């Protein structure tokens, strides 16, 4: 494992960066984890809340919530008005960086199409069916399963 010293992109302090993940120090990571937990709890209680209502209520920057959407830790309930689009084809998304169709094409090109799950295909169908609003929910199963 390649460990190097980096500056935290949040606070600027030096820390040992393990070579993967966000370049934030352990203290800032704890702060981010607490912020995510606030958002997760809020969305558990108010599924379908919009990005801006969630950001204001939880005192978390909308950009940070968008980051969690891109990481697929959160997901919009419906596609329209999310502001997220596939990095490859530009199709609107509920979360992540690529639409299900592009993920499938990438899997075919990489020769891993067999590993492409039915779950991803179901997500593609759901994306096609939903077409209005910009509300979110937490992707986890239960509130306490942190």
Helices and strands as residue ranges (DSSP letters): E 4-7, E 14-17, H 26-45, H 51-58, H 62-70, E 74-76, H 100-110, G 113-115, H 118-129, E 136-138
